Amino acid sequence: MNANQHFMALFPGQGAQHVGMGRELCENFTEAREAFEEASDAVHRDLKKLCFEGPDSDLVLTENTQPCLLTTSVAAFRVAAKQLGFAPSVVAGHSLGEYSALVAAGALPLSTAARWVHERGAAMQKAVPAGQGSMAAVMGGDEWIDALCAKATESARLKRAGATDHEVAYSVEPIVQPANFNAPGQIVIAGSVDAVAEAVALIKTDPEFGGGKAIPLNVSAPFHCRLMAPARDRMATLFADARPQERPKQLACPYVPNRTAVMTREPGVVLELLVEQVDHPVLWKQSFAGLLEKGFETGIEFGPGKVLAGLAKRIAQPLGKPASISGMGDLAGLKALEALWK
């Protein structure tokens, strides 16, 4: 390993999961099996069965997805740490992945994080009734995303005001906001189903948003927007009741919170930032760009898929910065990491 090379440990968020994730590592490494056992005991669910066998209809339920993805990512990290002595210079995670990053940095026990994300998933699902919220991926909206959301919100508000009694009755306010700043030209919006639909329509018809494209997403709730306020309140209560042994400890390395995109090692801010993360946008583009500017060029994505690796290329290219992100979710990934790390 180049002693001057700074390694990032990156952790994906919801959407990266798939049936079968983590199986290969558990079949080969005690540390992976122990991670699944610890997390399963904490949430009183057989996470190995959910991850390895599914069915997908159960795995994609938010309250299941979050502890399953957390555990798979942490298991992969622990295998790399134990087998290769891997120790990152900084950790960062996308949305749910922020919890994985904090476990990897030693700030939270896996058992505590698993219980909290299980509660987080359930609270986020309950925050907005089914069919009342949605999300969409917007391509090419960096300059006008705020204007788009404001115009779509106002349009949805006016249409509701003029609706007749027999039309759709909404239980949430008409609003759409940026939810994930993933990469240049790739922003996810979230909000009430009618306001998101208005935003999608405006991109197609309004010259002000010319050159953009919107793709509705198949999600169960509008994450990371103001409609998640009930889930935020639930997490605030959960953290306030945390026992001393559950509260964040000193981090082994810095981490980058989604809420601020500013690297820190201060354990005292962790829970507050995790609360705010629930109903505020994920600043992933800003987070990764900041790491590149600080000279972090090499990263390992711990967990299933290569979502963050793909985003890294899109973030690095406009900055003219090098970025090499490898995946570590199976034995092939471990061998690639060994060649890189050793």
PAVOKOL-122687 format. One record per residue: x, y, z of N, C-alpha, C, CB in turn; residue in three letters. Coordinates in steps of 0.02 Angstrom, whole numbers, plus 32768, in hexadecimal, padded with zeros to 4 digits. Each point is the difference from the previous one (the first is absolute). Glycine has a CB too. Layout:
N
XYZXYZXYZXYZALA ...
REM end
This chain:
342
802A7FC480007FD6803C8000802B803E80007FA67FC2803CMET 804680707F9E8021804080017FF0802380417FFC80097F82ASN 8037800580A57FF4801E80437FE080447FFC80627FC1802AALA 7FA580617F9D7FE480427FF87FB980007FE38073802A7FF2ASN 7F747F9B7FFF7FBE7FFA7FE27FCA7FFF803580327FC37F9FGLN 7F9C806780587FC88003802F7FC77FD57FE6802280748026HIS 7FC97F5B80017FCA7FD47FEB7FBE8015802080527FA27FF1PHE 7F7A80627FE57FBC800E80187FDA7FBE8006800280727FCAMET 7FD67F86806A7FD17FC980057FBA801E7FF5804B7FBD8051ALA 7F93802C7F7B7FC0801C7FEC7FC97FCC80078039804F7FB0LEU 7F8C7FC680637FCA7FD180107FBF80167FDD80367FE5806FPHE 7FAD7FEE7F697FC480117FD97FC18005802A80357FC97F9FPRO 7F99805880447FC0800780207FCB7FD37FE1801E8075801CGLY 7FA57F967FF87FC87FD77FEA7FFB80027FB47FC38015806CGLN 80307FB27F767FFE7FFA7FB780377FD37FE67FCE80717FF9GLY 80677F86802F80387FD57FEC7FF37FB78010804D80608012ALA 7F817F9280167FF47FBB80197FEA7FD17FC87FE18030806EGLN 802F7F907F9C7FE67FCC7FD480027FBE80278028803C7F97HIS 7FAA7F9780577FFE7FBF802080417FDA7FF17F817FFD7FF8VAL 809D7FE8803D803F7FDC7FF9803B8027801B7FD17FC87F9EGLY 802580788071803880298017801B7FE780437FD080637FC3MET 80727F9B804280207FEB803E800A7FB680087FD080648030GLY 800E7F737FA880037FB8800A80487FE57FF97F8B7FF87FD4ARG 8098801C7FF880427FE67FF38031801080397FEA800B7F86GLU 801180318094802C801380377FF07FD8803F800A80737FD0LEU 7FB67F83803E7FED7FD9803B80157FB77FFA7F9F804D8010CYS 80607F987FB580157FBB7FF6804B7FF6800A7FA17FF27FB1GLU 80858044804C80487FFA800180238022803C7FF97FFB7F87ASN 7FE48032809C8022802580357FD78006803F803B80407FA7PHE 7FE47FAF80917FDF800280417FE98046801080467FA18027THR 7FE380927FCA7FEE804480117FC080187FDD807A80178012GLU 7F7A7FD07FB27FC280117FDD7FC57FDE8021803F800E7F95ALA 7FC87FB2807D7FCA7FDD80227FF08021804280237F957FC9ARG 8010807F805B7FF5801F80417FDC80437FF980667FC7802BGLU 7FA8805E7FA07FDE803F7FF47FB57FF47FF5806980327FCEALA 7F867F9C800B7FBA7FF17FF37FDD7FE8803F801C7FE47F8APHE 80077FF5809F7FE27FE7803E7FF3803A8030803A7F927FF0GLU 7FF6809C80167FF98039802D7FC4802B7FEC807C7FFF8015GLU 7F8080117FAB7FCA802B7FE97FBC7FDC80038052803B7FB5ALA 7FAC7F85803B7FC27FDA80027FE47FFE804780277FBA7F9FSER 8005803B80917FEB7FFF80477FE38044801480577FA9801AASP 7FC7808D7FCB7FEB804380147FBA80117FE7807780227FFFALA 7F787FC77FC57FBF80117FE27FCD7FC78004803C804E7FB4VAL 7FDA7F7980697FD47FC680077FE57FE87FBC7FE180288073HIS 804A7FD97F5C7FF07FE87FBD803B7FD77FE67FB380647FE9ARG 803F7F6A7FEE80357FD97FE1801880257FC27FD07F92802CASP 8061809A7FDD8017802A7FC880257FD77FCC80088060804ELEU 80187F697FC780207FD57FCE7FCD7FE47FD0805A7FE38053LYS 7F6F80057FC77FCB7FE47FD57FE480357FD17FE47FAD8059LYS 8010808F7FC17FE680367FD7803080137FC87FC1802B8063LEU 80807FDA7FAF803280147FCF800E7FC87FCD8032804C8055CYS 7FD47F777FC380167FC97FD57FC77FE27FD780587FE78053PHE 7F6C80177FCB7FC87FDE7FDF7FC6802E7FEC80207F9D8041GLU 7FDD809E7FDE7FC8802C7FF17FC07FE780218037801F7F95GLY 7F907FE480487FFA80167FBA800B804A7FF97FB07FA37FEDPRO 805880737FD5800E80467FF37FC8802D801B80407FDF7F9BASP 7F82800880637FC88027801980068010804A7FB87FCC7FA9SER 806B8009807D800D800E8047803F802B80087FC97F93801FASP 8069805E7FBA803F802580067FF7804A7FF1803E7F997FE2LEU 7F9680787FEE7FF980467FEC7FD480288030800F7FDC7F8BVAL 7FD2800480A67FDB802680328032802A80277FA67FA68009LEU 804E809A7FFC8032802E801B801A7FEC80447FC980597FC0THR 800C7F8F806C80167FEE8043802C7FC180007F978034802DGLU 80657FA57F9D802D7FC77FF7803F80137FDA7F9D7FB48002ASN 805A80737FC9803980137FD68037802180297FB2800E7FA0THR 803A8020808C803380288022802E7FD6802D7FB080607FFBGLN 80367F778033802E7FD7802780257FCC7FD67FB580118061PRO 802B7FD57F6A80227FCE7FD5803B801F7FDC7F937FC37FF1CYS 806480787FF3803680207FDB80378017802F7FAD80257FA9LEU 80407FF68090803280138033802B7FC480127FB28058802DLEU 802F7F707FE280247FC58017802E7FE47FCA7FA27FE7804DTHR 804580177F7680297FE77FC8803D802C7FF67F997FD17FCATHR 805E807080398038802F7FF680337FFA80387FB3804D7FC3SER 80347FB0807B802E7FFA803980257FBD7FFF7FB5804C8044VAL 80277F7F7FA980207FBE7FFA803A80027FCF7F937FC9801CALA 806280567FAA803580067FCE803B8028801A7FA97FF97FA6ALA 8048803D807D80358029801D80297FD980347FBA80677FECPHE 80237F73803E80237FDA8034802B7FC97FE27FA3801A804FARG 80477FC87F7B80297FCE7FDE804080217FE67F997FBE7FE0VAL 8061807C8001803B80237FE6802E801580397FBC80287F9EALA 80287FEF809980298015803980257FC6801F7FAF805C8016ALA 802E7F6B7FF2801E7FC5802080327FDC7FD27F987FF48044LYS 805480027F7E80297FD87FD3803A80277FE27F9A7FBE7FE6GLN 805D80838010803380287FDE801E8037802C7FC67FE87F97LEU 801D802280A380178037802A7FEB80437FE3805F7FBB8024GLY 7F6B80467FB57FEA803E7FE17FE9803380347FDF7FC07F9APHE 803A807D80617FED8036802D7FFB80417FD880397FC68063ALA 7F8B80537F937FF8803B7FD68017804080227FA07FC87FCAPRO 806E806A800E80118043801A7FC28029800D806C7FFB7FC2SER 7F5C7FF4801D7FC1802380087FC87FD17FEA803780727FEDVAL 7F8E7F9780307FC57FD97FEC7FC7802F7FED80237FA1804CVAL 7FB280477F877FC680267FEC7FCB7FD07FE6804680657FE4ALA 7F7B7FAB80287FCA7FD47FE87FC780297FE580217FAB8053GLY 7FBC80397F7C7FC980217FDF7FBF7FF08025803C7FFC7F91HIS 7FA58036808E7FC17FF7802380067FCA80367FC180247F99SER 801C7FA4806080087FC8802F80497FEE800A7F907FD57FDDLEU 809880317FEF80477FEE80038027802880337FF97FE17F8BGLY 7FEC8058808B80228027803480047FD980417FD8806A7FCAGLU 7FF57F6E804580027FD5803B80367FCB7FF87F8580148014TYR 80807FCE7FB180347FCE7FF480458020800A7FB57FC37FAESER 8054807980398040802380068011800D80497FED80367F91ALA 7FE17FDB8097800C800E804780127FC180267FB080607FF9LEU 80327F677FF480137FC1801F80487FEF7FED7F887FD87FFEVAL 808980317FC380447FF17FE98034802B80237FD17FDF7F92ALA 801C805F807E802E802D802280027FF6804B7FEB80527FA6ALA 7FED7F7E807380007FF280487FD6802E802A806F7FD47FEFGLY 7F6880567FF17FD7802F80267FC37FDF801E8028805B7FB6ALA 7FBC7F7280267FC37FDE8016800A7FB580007FBB805E7FD5LEU 802A7F7E805C7FFE7FB77FFC7FD27FEA7FC880187FF7807CPRO 7FF87FD37F637FD57FE77FCA7FBA7FF1801B80657FD17FC5LEU 7F97801180767FBE7FEE801B7FD4803E800A80357F9E803ASER 7FE980987FDD7FDA803E80097FEB801D7FBE803E80168069THR 7FF07FED7F677FF0801C7FBF7FCA7FD77FDD8075802B7FF7ALA 7F8E7F93800F7FCE7FD57FE17FBA800E801D80587FA87FECALA 7FA5805F80557FBF800E801F7FE680447FEB801F7FB98062ARG 800E80787F9B7FEC80437FEE7FE980057FB78050802C8055TRP 7FD37FB37F7D7FEB80057FBA7FC07FD87FF3807880117FDFVAL 7F7E7FBA80487FC17FDC7FFB7FC6802F8013803A7F92801CHIS 7FCF8093801A7FCE803180157FFB80397FCD80177FE38079GLU 802180317F6D800280357FCD7FD87FED7FC380708024802AARG 7F9A7F9F7FBE7FDC7FE87FC67FB57FFF800C80647FBE7FE0GLY 7F888028805A7FB97FFD800F7FE28046800680137F93803CALA 8012809A7FE47FE7804580097FFA80257FBE803380018071ALA 7FFE7FF47F627FFE80227FBF7FC67FE57FD6807C80118005MET 7F767FAF80027FC87FE37FDA7FBD8019801A80457F9B7FEBGLN 7FB6806F80577FC18015801E7FF4804B7FFA800A7FA1804ELYS 802A80857FA37FFA804980007FCF801A7FCD807580058027ALA 7F877FD97FA07FD380157FCA7FD57FC57FEB805380597FD9VAL 7F6B7FAD80267FD57FC87FEC80117FE87FB97FA6802D804BPRO 804F7F937FAA800E7FE27FBE7FDA80267FCA80127F908035ALA 8012807E7F947FE180237FC87FFF804B80057FBD7F9D7FF2GLY 805B807E80467FFF8048800B804280237FEF7FAB7FEC8058GLN 808B7FED7FA48041801E7FF280257FDB7FC9800580268076GLY 802B7FFB7F6B80277FE07FCC804380247FF87F967FDB7FC6SER 80948009800E8041801D7FF2800E7FF97FB5802A7FE48075MET 800480457F7280147FFC7FBA804880157FFA7F8A80187FD9ALA 80997FCA7FF8804580127FF17FFF80357FC9802C7F8E8022ALA 7FF780A97FEA800380377FD0804680037FE47FA68040803DVAL 805F7FBF7F81804080057FDE800880467FE37FFF7F847FE6MET 8038809C802A800F80417FE27FE1803C8022800A7FC47F99GLY 7FE7803780A77FDD803780218027802780337F9E7FBF7FEEGLY 80A4803F800F8029802180347FEF804A8008805A7FAE7FE8ASP 7F9C80767FE17FF6804880037FB980148012805A800B7FACGLU 7F757FCA80447FBB801580097FD67FD2802D800980337F91TRP 80177FA180947FD97FD080287FD580238034805A7FAB7FEEILE 7FC0808980327FD8802380337FC580237FE0806780118045ASP 7FA4800E7F817FC980217FDD7FCB7FCE7FEA804F80597FD9ALA 7FC77F6D80107FD27FCB7FEB7FD47FEB803B80527FD97FA9LEU 7FCD801A80907FDB7FE8803A7FCE8035801880627FB88021CYS 7FB380877FDF7FD4803680167FC480067FD18061803D8032ALA 7FAA7FBF7F8D7FCA80077FCF7FD17FC48003804C80447FB7LYS 7FCF7F8180517FD77FC380047FD68000804080557FC17FBCALA 7FC98054807B7FDC8004803F7FC5802F7FFB80697FE6803ETHR 7FA280557FA57FCB80317FF97FC97FE77FD18053805C8015GLU 7FC17F827FB57FCF7FE57FD17FD47FCB8021804F80187FA2SER 7FD07FBD80867FDA7FCC80237FD180208033805E7FAF7FF0ALA 7FB9808580327FD7802380327FC2801E7FDF806780198045ARG 7FA380087F827FC880207FDD7FCE7FCD7FE5804C805E7FE2LEU 7FCD7F6B80067FD37FCC7FE57FD77FE0803880517FEA7FA3LYS 7FCE800E80987FD97FE580387FCA8031801680647FBF8026ARG 7FAD80827FD97FD0803380157FC380007FD2805D8045802FALA 7FAD7FA97F917FC980007FD27FE07FBD7FF68036805D7FC9GLY 7FDF7F71805C7FE57FBC7FF87FBA7FFA801C80757FD38004ALA 7F6380027FDF7FBD7FF3801A80037FC980357FCD80237F92THR 7FFE7FD680937FFF7FD28039800D7FB87FEC7FB1804D8038ASP 803A7F9F7F8C80077FBA7FED80467FEF7FE87F8880017FE1HIS 80A38031801880447FF27FEA802B7FE8803A7FF480577FA6GLU 804A7F99804B802D7FE180318006802B803F803F7FCA7FA2VAL 7FB98016809780098022804080467FF2801A7F837FF8801BALA 80A4803C7FF180457FF880168005800C804C802980257F8ETYR 80027FB58092800B8008804780438021800E7FB87F9C8016SER 806E80747FB68041802280087FFF80407FD7803C7F928015VAL 7FEE809D7FFE800280407FDD801D7FF77FB9800D803C806EGLU 7FE07FF17F64801C7FFD7FBD8047801E80007F8C80087FCDPRO 80A57FCE8029804580198002802E7FCF7FDC7FE9803B806DILE 804A7FE07F7280357FD87FE480428024800D7FB47FCF7FA6VAL 807F800C806E8041801C801280397FD47FE67FCC80358066GLN 80707FE77F9280397FD67FF2800D7FD1803B8033805A7FB6PRO 7FD87F66803B800A7FCF803580477FE480007F887FE37FF8ALA 809480117FCD80457FE67FFB802580277FCA7FDB7F8D8026ASN 805C80927FED802E801D7FCF80357FCB7FF37FEA807A8026PHE 800A7F5B7FA9802A7FC67FF78040800D7FD97F997FBE8004ASN 806180697FC78039800E7FD47FEC803A7FD380277F878002ALA 800980987FDC7FEE80357FD17FCD7FE77FCD80728034800FPRO 7F587FF07FEA7FCC7FEB7FD17FD67FC68017804880297FAAGLY 7FBB7FC580967FD77FC9801A7FE88011804780407FAC7FB9GLN 7F82806A804A7FE08014803F7FBF7FDB8008803680727FFBILE 7FBC7F7580407FC07FDF800D7FD38030802580377F8E8004VAL 7F8A80777FE87FD0802A80217FCC7FD480248011805C7FAAILE 7FD17FBF808A7FD07FDA80277FC9802E801A80597FAD8021ALA 7F6C80367FE97FCA8028801C7FBD7FDE7FF6804280667FEBGLY 7F887FC280177FBE7FE57FF57FFA7FE87FB87FCF804D8057SER 80087F817F9D7FFC7FE17FBF7FEB80317FCA7FE67F948037VAL 7FEE809B7FDA7FE980307FCE803580357FF17F8B7FEE8026ASP 809B8027800C803380327FF4803B7FE37FD87FDE803A806AALA 80337F877FA580357FE07FD97FEA7FF77FB780297FC48067VAL 7F9780297F907FE57FF97FBC800280437FDB7FB77FA28027ALA 803A80947FFC800480437FE2804880107FEA7F9F80268046GLU 80917FC87FE38046800C7FEF80147FD97FC2801A80158078ALA 7FD17FAC7F8480107FD77FC67FE0801E7FC180077F9A8049VAL 7FBB807E7FBD7FDE801E7FC7802180417FEB7F967FCC8026ALA 8080805D800A8020803F7FF080417FF67FD97FCC80328066LEU 80597F9C7FAC803F7FF37FDD7FF37FF07FB780347FD5806BILE 7F93800B7F887FEF7FEE7FBB7FE5803B7FD87FE97F8D8028LYS 7FF680A27FFA7FDA80337FDC8018804880087FA27FB5800CTHR 8081805A802A80138046800E8047800D7FE67FB680008066ASP 805280327F6D8042800F7FE48034801480357FC680247F9APRO 80227FF4809F802F80138036802A7FC580177FAF80588024GLU 80367F6C7FD380237FC4801780167FD47FC57FBD8003806BPHE 804E801E7F5D80147FDD7FC380427FDB80097FC380557FBDGLY 80427F738022803D7FD880057FFF7FCF8039803C805E7FCFGLY 7F927FA6805C7FFB7FD280387FD87FC27FEF800A8061804DGLY 7FFA7F6F7FDF7FDA7FC27FF87FEE7FE78045803B7FE47F93LYS 7F8A800080747FEA7FE680417FE87FB87FF97FE080738024ALA 80347F64800D7FEC7FBA80007FDF7FF08043805F7FE17FB0ILE 7F60801280527FDF7FEE803F80217FC0801D7F9380347FD8PRO 80747FCA806980207FC880217FCC7FD4802480698044800ELEU 7FA37F7C7FF27FD47FD0802180167FF980497FEA7FC27F93ASN 7FFF806C80978012800080477FC17FFF802A806B80407FE8VAL 7F9D7FAE80577FC77FF9802C7FEF803E8028801C7F898006SER 801080A97FF87FF5803D8027802C80387FE47FE27FBC8068ALA 800D80837FA5802880397FE88037801280337F9D802B7FC0PRO 809B7FB3803B803580098032802380437FFA80107F857FFEPHE 800C8092803A802B803B80037FDE80407FE880607FB57FEFHIS 7F61805380237FDE80407FF47FD68010803E7FFD7FEC7F82CYS 7FE2804D807D7FDD8019803B7FC87FD18017801B80737FDBARG 7FCB7F647FF87FCB7FD2801380187FC980307FCA80177F92LEU 80777FE48075801D7FCF802F8005801A804880407FD17F9FMET 7FA18068806F8004801C80437FEB7FCF80377FEA80707FCDALA 7FE07F68802A7FEF7FD0803580387FCD800D7F88800F7FE0PRO 809A7FDD7FEB80387FD18009803A802180237FDC7FC37F99ALA 8030807C80568034802580237FF18004804B801680447F98ARG 7FAC7FCA80797FED80048047800A7FBD80237FAD805A7FE4ASP 80437F707FF880087FBD801E804A7FF2800E7F9A7FD87FC3ARG 8092803B800F80477FF4800A801B802C8039800C7FE17F87MET 7FDB805C807E8016802C80367FEE7FE280447FF280647FB4ALA 7FD27F7F80517FEB7FE1803E802A7FC2800F7F8B802A7FEETHR 80827FAF7FDF80287FC380088046801180197FBE7FC97FA4LEU 80608069803E8044801480158001801E8046801D80137F87PHE 7FAF801280897FFC801F80437FFD7FCB80377FC680647FCFALA 801D7F62801F7FFA7FCA8030803B7FCF7FFF7F85800A7FF4ASP 80AD80067FE3803A7FD37FFA80257FF88042800B80217F87ALA 80087FA2808880287FF3803C804880177FF47FB57F9D801EARG 8070806F8018804580197FF8802A7FD57FD27FF7802F8071PRO 80027F8F7F9380297FD47FD67FEC80027FB6800F7FB78063GLN 7FB680667F8F7FEA80047FBA801480427FE07FA17FB6801DGLU 8071807A8009800E80437FE580437FFF7FDC7FBD8036805CARG 804B7FF57F71803D7FFF7FD68040800880287FBC802E7FA5PRO 80757FA8804980428002801E803080257FD27FEA7F93803DLYS 805280797FDC803380207FD7800D7FD87FC0803480308067GLN 7FCD7FF27F6180097FDE7FC080497FEF7FF47F9D803D7FD3LEU 806E7F89800F80457FEB7FEF801C80287FC67FE57F8D8029ALA 7FEF80907FAF8014802A7FC87FC780317FF3804A7FA57FCCCYS 7FC28090800E7FC9802F7FF27FC97FE17FD58053805D8008PRO 7F727FC17FFB7FCA7FED7FD37FE1803F7FE37FE87F968043TYR 7FF280617F877FE180387FDE7FB47FF980068062800B7FAEVAL 7F7D801F807A7FB87FFC80077FDC80167FC0800C8015807BPRO 7FBD7FCA7F767FD780137FC67FE4804780077FE27F887FF0ASN 8011808C804D7FDE8040800D802D803C7FF27FBB7FC68056ARG 808680337FB8802C803A7FF980347FFA7FCA7FEF80128077THR 80237FB07F7680357FF27FCF8044801980187FAC80077FA5ALA 805B8002809C803F8019801E801D7FCA802D7FD680787FFBVAL 80687F737FF980207FCB802580078013804A803E7FDD7F98MET 7FB47FF280958005800D804780117FC080267FAD805D7FF5THR 806E7FAA8047800B7FC7802D7FDD800B8042806E7FEB7FCAARG 7F668046803A7FDF8012803D7FC47FD3800E802780777FF0GLU 7FDE7F5D80437FC77FD3800C7FC28024801A80527FA78018PRO 7FB8809380067FC88024801D7FCD801A7FCD804C801F805AGLY 7FC67FE47F667FD1801A7FCE7FDD7FC87FDA804880657FF5VAL 7FCD7F5D80167FE87FC87FD67FB47FF88002806D7FC88014VAL 7F76803480277FB97FF280057FD6803A7FE580177FB78063LEU 7FFD80867FAC7FDC803A7FE67FFF80007FB3802180418067GLU 80187FAF7F7B80047FFE7FB77FD87FC77FE2807180348008LEU 7F8D7F93801B7FD87FC87FE87FB580108004805A7FB18026LEU 7F928075800C7FBA801680057FF0802E7FC580037FF6807EVAL 8027803C7F767FF380307FCB80037FE07FBB8030805A804AGLU 7FF87F727FAF80067FDF7FC07FBE7FE57FE680747FE28020GLN 7F5F800B800D7FC27FDF7FED7FD5802B7FD280037FC3806CVAL 7FF7807D7FA37FD4802B7FD8802580387FDB7FA57FE68051ASP 809C80107FA48029802E7FD980237FDA7FC98010804B8065HIS 80067FD77F66801F7FDE7FC880447FE180117FC5804E7FB6PRO 804B7F7C802780417FE08005803080257FD37FCB7F8F801AVAL 806A808D8003803080277FDA803B7FD47FEB7FDF8069803FLEU 80127F647F9880357FD27FED8031801E7FCF7FB07FA38014TRP 803780817FBA802D80217FD08030802E80257FA77FFA7FA7LYS 8040802D80868029802F802680327FDB802D7FA380547FFCGLN 80457F758022802B7FD9802D803B7FE27FDB7F9C7FE68047SER 80567FF97F8080357FDF7FDC802F80327FDF7FB47F9F7FEDPHE 803080987FF9802980337FE28031801D80347FA3801B7FAEALA 80447FED8090802B801A8035803A7FD1800F7F9E803B802FGLY 80547F847FD080357FCE800C803380027FC87FAF7FB8803ELEU 803A804E7F85802F80057FC7802D803D80077FAD7FC57FB7LEU 80358072805D8027803E800880347FFA80377F9D80417FD8GLU 80577F93805880307FF6803780347FCB7FEE7FA880218051LYS 80557FC57F7380337FD17FE97FEF7FB78007804F8056801EGLY 7F737F9A7FF57FEA7FBA80047FED7FE97FBA7FD8800F8079PHE 804D7FC17F6D7FF47FEA7FBB7FEA7FB77FFB805680537FDCGLU 7FBA7F8580567FF47FB87FFC7FCC7FEC803580757FED7FD5THR 7F577FF080167FCC7FED802F7FE97FB87FF57FDD80768005GLY 80077F6E802F7FE27FBD7FFD7FB780078012806E7FC8801FILE 7F66801E7FB67FB98000800E7FEE7FBE80207FE9804E7F9EGLU 80067FB480A27FF07FC480267FB57FF37FFF80648013804APHE 7F8A7FB47F977FBA7FEE7FFA7FF07FEB7FBA7FE4804F805CGLY 7FDD7FA27F977FED7FE77FBE800080377FCB7FBB7FA98038PRO 805580447F8B7FFB802E7FC8803980317FFB7F877FF5800AGLY 807280387FC5803480327FF27FE180447FF480497FA77FCFLYS 7F83806980567FDD803F7FF7802E803B800D7F957FC98022VAL 808F80358016802B80388013803C80077FD27FDC7FF28076LEU 803C7FD67F70803780027FD07FEB80257FC2802D7F93802CALA 7F9580617FBD7FE780237FC67FF8804A800C7FC67F987FDFGLY 8021807A805C7FF8804780108044802280067F947FE6803BLEU 809D7FF67FDF8043801D8008801D80187FBE80127FB58062ALA 7FE580247F6A801A80137FBF7FDE80407FE780187F887FE6LYS 7FA7807D80267FDC803B7FE98012803F80277FA37FB57FDDARG 806E8041806280148039802A804780167FF07FB37FDA805AILE 80797FF67F9C8047800F7FF6800E80207FBC801B7FA1804BALA 7FC180497F81801080167FBD7FFE804C7FF77FD37F937FD8GLN 7FF78090803D7FFF80497FF78035802480287F877FF67FEAPRO 808F7FEA804D80338020802B80477FF47FE67FB47FF18061LEU 80517FE27F6E80437FEF7FE780297FDB80337FFB80647FB7GLY 7FE47F76807480227FDB80357FFF7FB57FF27FE0805A8053LYS 80547F827FC07FFF7FB77FFA7FD77FE28039807080017FC8PRO 7F6D7FCA802A7FDA7FDD80347FFA7FB67FED7FBF8069801CALA 805B7F6C800E7FFE7FB87FF47FD97FDF8039806E80037FC1SER 7F577FE3802F7FD57FE080337FF77FB77FEE7FC5806E8017ILE 804E7F6580167FF87FB87FF67FC87FE7802C807A7FF47FE4SER 7F667FD580077FCA7FE3802780197FC7802C7FB0801F7FA5GLY 80347FDC809780127FC9802D7FC07FE4801F807180358019MET 7F6E7F9F7FC17FC47FE1801980017FB57FFA7FC480667FE3GLY 80747F7E800480057FB87FF7804A7FEC7FFE7F927FFD7FC1ASP 807C7FC4803180457FE88000802A80207FCA7FD87F95802FLEU 800A80767F96802580207FCA8014804780147FC27FBB7FABALA 801080688077800F804380188037800080347F8B80207FE8GLY 80757FAD804380347FFB803380457FF57FDF7FAB7FD28052LEU 805780047F7B80407FF47FDE801A803F7FDD7FDF7F897FF0LYS 7FF2809D7FF28013803F7FDF801A803180347FAC7FEC7FA5ALA 8033801680958016802D803580447FEC801B7F888016801DLEU 80837FA97FE980417FE88018803980187FD37FC77F9C8032GLU 802E805F7F8C803380177FD2800C804B80067FE07FA47FB3ALA 7FEB8081805A800580488007801F801580427F9D800B7FB6LEU 804D7FD5807F80148014804480477FE780117F877FFD8023TRP 80887FC67FC880407FE380138038801A7FD17FC47F99802DLYS 
REM end
